[in-house]
Amino acid sequence: MPKSGKNAHKAETADHELLVVDGREIAISNPRKLLFPEPKYTKLDLARYYLAVAPGALRGAGGRPNMLVRYPNGIASEFFYQKRAPASRPPWIEVVSLQFPSGRSADEVVPRDAAALAWLANLACLELHPHPVRADDLDHPDELRVDLDPVPGVPWAQVREVAHVAEATLRDFGLAGWPKTSGSRGMHVNVRIERRWTFDQVRRAALALAREVERRAPAIATSKWWKEERHGVFVDYNQNAKDRTVASAYSVRPKAHAPVSAPLAWDEVDSCEPGDFTMATMPGRFAEIGDRHENIDRDPGSLDGLLELSTRHEHEGQGDAPWPPHYKKQRGEPARVQPSKARAAKHPLIEIGRAQGKEDALAGLQRWKARHPEAAAHLQPADVLVDSMRGRSSTWTRIRVKLEHVPVELRPPQEPLDPDEKTLSSS
């Protein structure tokens, strides 16, 4: 792991390590607490990592309100979402009051410098989750986010291919896309835009873009919201709805080998692999080549072209598409009903189980497969839907199975959920 850097000095005691970054003191409590058991990365390692890549990380998340995603006991234990900034914080940590679609509000942290990143690391915030707005204008996003999310079984090569289709589409509409690995299985393309449009307008533009990418590459890309209808790589337009956040550039992801979300140049997309970029390798890459997104703010673009495309879609009968489940019903939105629950469902679907822990939910899936081996033999990777359902401060896991590839005579009926943690109802 990298050292703290020339601007960081430290003083150590038994239970904390004091980092001094640009004249500001950050006490790292329990600095040797393991956050990543396999590579044995500690909380202090996390702080050192963010100090090593601070200029790039701040370009992605700095000056913006951030939702905190905290792993106080490491990635092997429970984590939680925290919208409200901790009441006990240094006076130099900036906050801004954010209004949510639910009607609630919260003061969220706005990191401005490397010291703020180290302070967040002390809270065991692995990921940086900024909103697509600046703290001085919370109503007009300056970023459209293209989230490319592959369904299970889709290879990385196909994600790359869809990324290139998205880049060409953006270019045709006068916009510049800046690619990065998500740090998981997908890829993000960030687009800086002028601060002239509301959240709803930016989401409309993102939906038009997703449909255009699907039109250009229908065999490998989809804009379908319902998981049971998806194939290939989903272009997630709803990441642009108000109150949605994604892991920003240089964010550390909660996976065993500590991967990070890596900014790329377009000529790197075809040769990179997600596993290339980790807490161990990214500081060296950053020191050698700098930030691939250094010029992202140079020329913000206009959404006029995509909004004109959206208007054409509406005239052709393609109106709004489903919103995320916790948003109120929107004007013009189609019925928010899963296709499998509609009459004469095209995609037969059953639910297997719900659990707070993903491993417990997957164990229920294995028990279902053991009860129905003939049906299980016909399942394809994309037929198993593992849904991470976000509550107010944590997530839980739902497992569903599509039966469209299972012969009708072998399709099991809906059974009682296993496991069934009834307090975790979907809403």
N, C-alpha and C positions, 0 to 999 in steps of 0.2 A: 504494500500500500504506500501511497505517496506521503512524504512529510508534509507538515502544515504549510510550508511555503515561507518565503522571505519576510512576509508581513505578519506572520503569526509567531508569537513567542508563547512559551508555556511554563507553568509552574505546577508541580505535582504534589498532591497530598494522598493520604491513604484512600479517600473515597471520592476524589474528584481531580480533574486536571484543568487548570486554568489556561485558556487560550487568550492571547491578546492579539486582536486583529485590527489593524489600522487604529490603534489606540483604544479599542473597546475590549472589555474583559468578558469572556464567555466561560462560565464554569461548566465543564462537561462532567455531570454526575455519573457515577458508576461507569467510568470510561472503558472498562474491560468487559462490560456486559456484552455477551455474544448476540449479535443480531442475525448472523448467517452462520449456522453451525458447521457446514461442510468446509468452506474456505476459512472459517474461524475469523470472520470480520466482526469487529467490535463497534460500539457506538463512537469511540474515538476515531476509528478508521473511517466511519461514515462522515464525520466532521472534516477530517483531513481530505477526503475525496471531494467534498463540495468546495472546500477552499481551493483545491487544485484546479477545478473547472469553473470557478466562480464567475468570470466574465461571460462565459457562454450560458451558464445556468441562469444568470440574471437577465440575459437577453431574452430568454424564454419566459421566465416567471417573475422577473423583477418589475416593480412598479404596478403590479396587478394584485387584486385580492386573491388570496390562496386558501382553499380548503385544506385542512390538515388531515393527513392519513397516517395514523400513529401505530407503531408496532412496539409497544413498551417492553415486551419480552421476546422480541425477535420474530422472524418469519414463521417459526414453527408454532407460535401461539396466536391467540386472538388479537385482532387489530380493531381499530374503530376510527370513524370519521368524526372530525371536530370542526364545525364551522366557526364557532366562536373563539376568538383569541383568548388564551389563558389570562385570567385576571392578574396573575402574578407574572409580570413581564418587565423587562428593562424599559426605561422611559424613551429610549431611542428606537424601539420597535414600533413601526407605524401601523395603524389600523384604519379601516374605512368601513362605514356602515352600509351593508348590502341588503337590499330588499329582495325577497324570494317570491316565486309565483304563489306559494302557499299563503302569503300575507305576512309571514314572520320576517324578522330582520336579525342580523347578527353583525358584530364587528369582526371583520376578518383581517388576518395578517397581510401586510403589504411589504415583502422584503425589498430592500433598496441597496444592500451592500453585502459583502462577503461575511461580515459579522452576523448579519441576520440569518444567512444560510447555516452558519455554525450553530446559532441558537436553535434553529429548527431541527438540526441534526441531534442536538441534545434532547429534544422531545421525541426522538426516535421517529421523526418524519422521514421515511425512506423516499417517498415520491413528492415531487412538487406538482401541485394540482391548481394551476392558475385559471381564473376566469378569463374569457377572451376580451376583456375590457381593461382600460387603464384606470387608475384610482381617481384621476381628475375628471373622468366622464364615464359613469357607470351605466349609461343607457345606450351607448353607441359602440358596439364592438369594433376593434381594429384588426380582427383576425377571423377568417373563415377557416374552419378545420375540416379536413377531409380524412376521415378515419376509415382505413381499409382493414376490414375484419374478416379473415377467412373462416369458413365453416370447417368443422372437423374433417380431417383427411385431405384438405387442400394443401399442396406443396408450396414451399416458399417461392419457387420459380413463378408460380401463378400470381402470387402477391406482387412480385416485381413487374409482371406483365401488365396487371391492372394499374399499378402505379404509373407506368409510362402512358397508358391510355388517359389517366386522369391528368397527367402533366400536359399532354397534347391538347386535351379539351380546355384546360385552363388557359393555355397559350392562345388558343383560337378565340377565347373571349377576353383577351387582353390582360390576363392575370399571370403572375409568377408564382409557381408552386415551389416550396422548399421541403424536400423529403427528409424523413428521419425514420429509423426503426422505432417501433413502439416499445421495444424492450421485451415484448412477448412474441406472439406469432404474427402480428400484423405490421402495418406501416402507416405513418401519418404524413400528410402533406399539408403544411401550414401556408396560408395565403394572407399576407398583410393587405388590409383594405383601408380606404379612407373612412374616417369616422363620421359617416353621413346617414347610416341606416340603423334601424332598430333591430333588436334580437329577432323578431318575427320575420323581418325582411331578409336578414342574413340567413335564417333557416330556410326561407323560401328559395333563396339563391342556391343554397346547398342541396336542396331537394332537386331543383332543376339540373344541377350539375350531376347528381347521382343518377338521375334518369337518362341523361345524355351519355354518361359513361356506360350505362347498361345498354343503351341503344347501339353504341359503337362496338361493344364487346359482349353480346348477350350470352355467349356460351360460358364466359368466365366471371362475369360481374353481375351483381343484382342490387336493386334499390328496394327490394321487398322488406318491409319492417318485420313481419312475423317470421320467426325462426323456421317454422315448419314449411315455409314457402321458399326459403333461401337455397341458393346453390353458389358454388364458387366463392367469390370475395364480395362481402356486403359493404357497400358504400354508405356509411352510417351518417345520414343527414341530420339525425336528431342530436348529434353531439353539439350542434349549434343552437339548440334550444336554451333559453335562459336558465341558469343555475346548473348547467352541465359543465363538467370539467374533465380534462384528460391529462395524463402524465406528460409534462413538458420536456423539452430537450434537456438531456443529461440526467433526468430522473433515474434513480435506482429503483428497480422493480423487485417485488418480493418473491423471487425465484431462487432456487438452491445455489446457483453459481453467481448470483448478484449481477444480472445483466442490467444494462442501462439503455435509455432511449438515445440513440446516436444520430446527430445531424449528419446528413450526407450531401455530397454533390451528386448531380444527376448521373455523371459518368461513373459513379461508384455503385449505383444501385444494382447493376447486373453481376457484380463480382462479390458483393458483401454477403455475409451470413449473419443472422441475428446473434449467434454465439460469439462473434468476433469482439463484441463490445461489452465490457464488464467494468466493475469497480477497479479491477486490477489493470486493465489495458487502456481505459479511456484517458486517464491523466497523461500517460505517455503520448498518446495520439494528439491530445490537446496541446501539449508542450511542443510537439513537432510541427503540426500543421495549423494550429489555431482552431478557430470556430468556423466550421463550414457554412454557418448561417450568419456570418459577421455582417453581411450587407442586407439582411432581410428587411430592415426598416427603411431602406434607401428610397424605394419607389412604391408606396402603397397604391393599390389598384382600385378600379371602379367596378361595382356590381351591376351597373346598368345593363350590360349585355345578358347576364344570367337572369336578371329580373324580367327582361323582355322575353327570354326563353320561357320563363315560368308563366308569363301571360299567354304565350302561344300554347303551352301545355294545357292551360285552363280552357282555352277556346276549343281545344281538341278533345276535351272531356276528361283530362287528367287534372283533377283538382288537388286538394291537400292530401297528405298521406298521414297515417296514424302517428300520434304523438306518444311519448313515453307514458307509462301507466299512471304516474302520480300527478300528471298535469290535468287541469280541468278540461272538459270537452271544449274544443275550439270550433269557431264558426267555419263551416265548410269542410270540417274533418269527416271522413267516412266513418261508418260504424266501427267502434273500437271493440270488435269481436274477433277472436281468433278464428281463422278459417275452419279449423277442426271442430269448432263448436257451432258453426253455422249449419243450417239444414243442408243435407246432401253434401257433406264435407268431402272435398277433393283429397285431403291429406289426413287419413285416419291417424289419430294421435291418442296416446294414453299417458297418464301421469304415473310415475313410479313411486316417488317419495319426496319428502321435504325434510331438511335438517339444517341446523345452524352450522355444522361442520361439513365441508365438502366431502371429506373422506367417509363420513357416516352415510351421506347420500349415495355416494358411489358404491358403498358396501351393499346398500339396498338394491342397487341395479344388478350387482353380481348375484344376489339371491334370486331376483326376478329371472335372470338368464338361466340359473340352475333349475328353476321351476318350469321354464319354457324353452328348453334347448333347441327344439326344432324351429321355433320362431326366431330365436336369437341367431341362429345360423344364417338367416337371410338378411340380417341388419347390415347396413353399410355405415361407415364412420359418421357420415352426416345425419344419420337417422337418430342418433342419441343426442338429445338437446340438454346440455348442462347449463342451467340459467343461474347466474349470480344475481340475486334479488336484493336490491339495496333498501334497507330500512332507514330510519332517521339517523342512526349513528353506527350501524354495522350492516353486514350482509348475511344472507342465508342462501342455501342452495336448493334448487328444484331440479329434479331429473324427469324428463319426458322422453318418450320413444315414438318415432314415426313408424307406422306399420305399412306404408305404401309398397315396400318391397317384399312384404311377407304375404304369401298366398292367403286368400280370404279364409280358407278353411283352417289355417293355422294361427289366425290372429287371436291372441288372448283377449278376453274382455277386460274392462277397467276393474281393477281390484282395489281393496283398501290400501291406502298408501303405506309404504314400508321403506324408511321410517316415516312417521307422521307426527311431527312436532306441531301440534295444533295451534300453539300460540303464534306461529309464524304464518299468518294468513296472507294471501296475495291481495293487493289492493291497487 
